[in-house]
Amino acid sequence: MTEPRDLLRRTAEIAADYLESLEERPVFPRTSPDELREALGGPLPEEPLDPAEVVGELAEAAEPGVVAIGSGRYFGFVIGGALPAALAADWLTSAWDQNAGLYVGGPSASVVEQVTRDWLLDLLGLPGESSIGFVTGTQMAHVTGLAAARFHVLDGVGWDVNREGLTGAPPIRVLVGEKRHVTIDRALRFLGLGAPTTVAADEQGRMKPEALREALREGPTIVCAQAGEVNTGAFDPLPQIADACEEFGGWLHVDGAFGIWAAVSPRLRHLVAGLERADSWTTDAHKWLNVPYDSGIVLCAHPESHRIAMTVSASYLIQDEGARRVRDQVDWVPEFSRRARGFPIYAALRSLGRSGLVDLVERCCGAASRFAEAIAELE
Ligand SMILES: *Cc1c(COP(=O)(O)O)cnc(C)c1O
């Protein structure tokens, strides 16, 4: 049997060879599902195999079906590659194999999340007391943020959804832009909130604030706005939306899967003016921050509601100051056992630094503008 050190060295070589091939290889693989089944399939071996053999064969069989997402020539969707520091920290995360649900499952995994929270709130200009949860992607970040919203708006009318459920509860009105991302609808379905009421959007997909105003009523309300429409890049007008939510007492949830990162750039920050007035925010680290999959983040301006919506502990209250310093991640996300996702995010932020992150965002937008201009010239 190959020793672990040798196995990891050999695997690192395979991974490095792959990364070096990114500039040359076709972006989308030239293979078929049948070819891949042929290469990867066959019966499960009866006997154990040497790990180096397993990994070597896997790499050979799977690589022809790998999309070069990390290549500079990949322009699909709004998805990112992997910064070297984030990739390496992700390997360490696997080697350490912490159970990041509880402080006792990995104290450093817990603390690194708190540190990353402080950095993110500072970078994004969000209220300093906001809470954080590290999840698989914006999809589950929506589930978490909207669960906090559901608890909070019902609590506001004296209904404890944790105890009483939704049967017989005062109805919650959920208002979403016509061009919201599909993950919002699925999160609402998971939470038993049904199909939302849609608010008209303009030709760029921006929610129309006057239409929102007309749809708003008193009573438990959640409004889902968007910072970055996935097809156009447009931002909902957050100042007017926040005004309307404040007036009617609605919870404002912002889907910032990729667009929230505009907040770090002095040149682009105007797009997310009013962002800090929302009640919950979601984003991905695996998109613009270039952290390996899977990595989503939820932030919430109401830590109590966030925790009550997610906690597994019998007591709803954040205990004393001593207990507060020990953060069990399980209290802030839907998962129980999970991967220590804080490490690669921490590494990504440190390796970029503030200026590197600003540069990343501005350079990417600059390149997108050049694309747009070149396409316009073709017409
Ligand atoms: C990608 C995206 C999502 C979903 O994020 P996942 O990480 O895939 O769960 C939601 N909203 C917007 C605007 C997105 O771009």
The ligand as a Gaussian input file, in Angstrom:
#p B3LYP/6-31G(d) Opt

LIG

0 1
 C      -25.582000      31.528000      -8.577000
 C      -26.694000      32.316000      -8.044000
 C      -27.546000      31.796000      -7.054000
 C      -27.434000      30.380000      -6.573000
 O      -26.193000      30.168000      -5.946000
 P      -25.649000      28.701000      -5.700000
 O      -24.301000      28.944000      -5.103000
 O      -25.577000      28.039000      -7.031000
 O      -26.582000      28.011000      -4.764000
 C      -28.536000      32.617000      -6.556000
 N      -28.690000      33.880000      -6.993000
 C      -27.901000      34.425000      -7.950000
 C      -28.131000      35.838000      -8.371000
 C      -26.873000      33.660000      -8.503000
 O      -26.074000      34.197000      -9.437000

